[in-house]
Amino acid sequence: MKDVTKGVSQSLSVVLTPSKQESVRLSPNHLLDLVTRLCLFKAERWGRRALFYEKHRDYFPRLSSSRFISRCRALEARYRAMAQLIFLIPADEQLVPVRALGFRRT
């Protein structure tokens, strides 16, 4: 019997360029930059969400009086701290992928 798998991606760190049609490996520095940008984007998003509910307290009294806004601010601060931490990782070090060990249940 044939085993046919359709639409399976082999590697997430390979990007096909439209001009060359050959795969280009992304550097770990590029990946760290993307993760840093994602963390900053999430921080801005949580900050905007908290600001929105603070601004419209009359329309959302339950969310404004609950711990929701303080939780949004905490998540904003955490994502900003994570972006700073990732940004401070030295760029000259080579990151090596590690295989996770899986445990089987019998």
C-alpha positions, 0 to 999 in steps of 0.5 A, a space after each residue: 500500500 502507498 502512504 500518501 500525505 498531502 499538504 505536509 510542511 517539512 520545515 518552518 524555517 525554509 522560505 521559498 523566494 518568488 524570484 529564485 525558486 530555491 529555498 533560503 534558510 533563515 538565520 537564527 538572528 532573523 528568527 529572533 528578530 521576528 519573535 521580538 517583533 511578535 512580542 512587541 506587537 502583542 504588548 501593543 495589542 494588550 495595551 490598546 485593549 486595556 486603554 479601550 476598556 478604560 476609555 469606554 467604562 460607561 459601555 463596559 462597566 463589568 469589564 472595567 470594574 473587574 481585574 480584566 484591565 489590570 490583567 491586560 496591563 500585566 500581559 503588556 508588561 510581560 510581553 515587553 519584558 520578553 521582547 527585551 530579553 530576546 533582544 539581549 540574546 547575543 546575535 553572534 551565537 549559533 542556536 542549535 535545534 534540540 530534539 525533544 524526548 517523548 515518553 510513551 505510555 504503555 
